[in-house]
Amino acid sequence: MMLMLNELIILGVESPVVCGMWVNGFHCELLKMDLPGNGINRLVEIDELELPKSIDDLVKVGLTAQKLLKMKRYIDATTNDAQQCIKKLKLPLCSTSDTSSSFNKKRWTRSPLEGKRVKKIKTGNKIHS
């Protein structure tokens, strides 16, 4: 997720948000990562859901779809922002001055933790590492 966030920053997306789903058996956690400040990647748990295990669990499908649509709204907003940035980059008269806010945010990218263990601490709706 951090790599995708970095790519959106480099592209010039003003408020990048990436989403992911952690699946462990039938249990899923819906996550989003955004960038509240310079060098600060915030990972937030949006919701949790249980996938149907049997025919008796089909009553969960409505709630599951509702939670997935909630995550889709974040994805759609970021997709629209990224598409607008791509269109701006293709324009011959676009501004590339060093004072633009998107240029300054390009320095906010971080490298993912390679081979390091990250302790996951859950407090309320937020996951801290």
Summary of the structure (lengths in Angstrom):
residues: 129
radius of gyration: 17.6
end to end distance: 13.9
largest distance: 59.2
contacts: 312
relative contact order: 0.20
helix: 42%
strand: 28%
